[in-house]
Amino acid sequence: MTSIIIYETDLAYAKIKSIPIDNLVQFYNTKDIQKIPQEKLRAWIGVRYKEIGIVSKNRIRTINAVGWRGNSVFAYYDFDEKKFNGSYH
């Protein structure tokens, strides 16, 4: 059986990948949340329905990214590496 953390990570990862990169870039550059389509603004992270935001670090290093970061779930687009990431711990 799949754990809830893996399930939430998979959902958040699928959602971040469904947002056009151009929208993510515009949001990152302007901090204007309206650049993200309304139906893709939030994802379940832990016990909260969390709004997308700027992600400045992961467990290893400082990053430049947009997505969701929680205590156990990460799903984001990394502008430095130009790729989507989804992880859990």
N, C-alpha and C positions, 0 to 999 in steps of 0.2 A: 504494500500500500504506500502511495506517495505521501510524504509528509506535507503539512500545510505550508511550511517555509518554501519547499521546492515548488509547490503549486503557485504560491504568490509570486515567486521569482519568475516563473514561466509566464504568468499573466502579465506582469509588469514589463518583462522583456518583449513579449509580443506586442504590447501596446506602444512601447517606445519605438520599436521597429516600424510600426504602422504610421508614425508621424513623419511627414516629408522632411528630409534633412534641411531644406531651405527654411522651413518653419522653425526648426530647432536653432539654426544659426541666427535667424531674426530675433528669436526670444533671448538667446544668449547675449547678443549684441545690444539689444534695447531694454531688456528686462521687462518687456511688455507681454504679460501673460496672454493677451488677446491674439498673439501670433500663433498660439497653439489652438487647434480645433477644440471646441467646447467639450465634445464627447471623449477627448483623449487627455483631458487635464488631470484626472485623478486615477490612482491605482490603490488597491488594498496592500498596505504595508504593515504587517503586524496586526494590531487591533484597530487601526485607523485607516480611513479612506483619505489618502494623502495627495496633496496637489503637487504637480511637477515643479521642479525648482533647479537652481544652479547647484551642481555637486562639485565641491572643491577638493575633496580628497577621498581616496578609498583606503583600504587597509594597508597598502604598501607605500603610497606616495601622494603628492599633491597632483590634482588633475584639473583640467578645464573641461567640464562636462555639463550636460543637461539630463535630468531624469529624476529618479526616486532613490533615496537612500534612507534606510532604516537600520535598526539594530542588527537585523539578520539578513535583510534583503537589499540587494542593489540591482538596479536596472538603469542604464544610462547610455548616452552617446558621448564618446570621448573625442573631443575635437583635436587633441594632439595626435592620437593614433588613428583618427578617422574611422572608428569602428564602434559598433554596438557591443555592450557588455551586460551580462546578467550573471549574478553570482549570489551565493548565500553562504552563511557560516553559522 
